[in-house]
């Protein structure tokens, strides 16, 4: 459902971060892998909403592996969703080391 796309967040996120934020058209797959590889050091790439995949809420290990393959480490600072055992929260932490809590979670 397009209304759940993260695309509308890009302008404000770019403004807040003081850098251009690019958005991928998906959260996994070859095209996303290419975009990640092309993102320069310090660049920001926003992946599309993981909720578009039923594997997200099911904490599917293969989906979590695909997400984890795009990163070097994992920081969870989403206090409101940290209790959920979903692929993008609990699942990726099994495949990315270090996996740490962010400032909000520590607080």
Buried (B, 14 or more C-beta within 10 A) or exposed (E): EEEEBBEEBBEEBBEEEEEEBBBBEBBBEEEBBEBBEEEEEEEBBBBBBBBEBEBBBEBBEEBBBBBBBBEEEBBBEEEEEBEBEBBBBBBBBBBBEEBBEEEEEEE
